[in-house]
Amino acid sequence: MISDPGLYLKPDGCRRILNLSSDVWSIISRHDPARWRRTLSHRSKDNLPFDPLRVPTDASLLFDATVYIDQLKGQLPLAIVNLIASRIIFHAAPALAELAVTIGALDPADRRTRSAVEPIVDTLTRISPSRIVVPTYEVWLEASVIAGILSRTQGVSKQDRRRFLNDCLLFLLASDSGCVLITRNSRDVDLLLQLKPHAAVLLYDKI
């Protein structure tokens, strides 16, 4: 079970600083929709950040929901497990919300639901509130603009235009918190890195 070790102190680099402008026009100037007119192509894995050894030694980590899910299933690669064990960990509210959705979505009448829900509840209750980072209003705005750009360039239907929003929130929240985002979602993160190439991300494939 991914734990939340209490012996670590929150580093200066991960304080929740409101460092994004609340001015909508400032956000648009950083991510001008007019710059992005063509469909973005997915790149080969050789061009994506899959190497744990390239994560800075002093970097804290922030998890996508895939990390919790793969850990519960025993499908996290050993290199990721070892990295997690050696670093300060923070938890993103949007990722925890993705886990919590499952609690309400599974059929209570199904005998399998209790065994599926219990590990999720245990994971959520083990996390200290002091280790949870929440998107600021500015992060929400910027994430929404980027999600809109991707939904347009990638041809997502209007009914599903929020599909990229949670990924954008996690992606920006990691940067805003000074953490490295760990995720298995290489396809969507590949697109995000094309819009914001200097973000700190580590990708992995489950075993």
Secondary structure as UniProt FT lines:
FT   TURN            6..7
FT   HELIX           12..14
FT   HELIX           24..30
FT   HELIX           33..35
FT   HELIX           45..47
FT   HELIX           52..54
FT   TURN            57..58
FT   STRAND          60..63
FT   HELIX           65..72
FT   TURN            73..74
FT   HELIX           78..85
FT   STRAND          89..92
FT   HELIX           93..105
FT   TURN            108..109
FT   TURN            111..112
FT   HELIX           113..126
FT   HELIX           129..131
FT   STRAND          132..133
FT   HELIX           137..153
FT   TURN            154..155
FT   HELIX           158..160
FT   TURN            161..164
FT   HELIX           165..177
FT   STRAND          179..183
FT   HELIX           186..195
FT   TURN            197..198
FT   STRAND          201..203
//
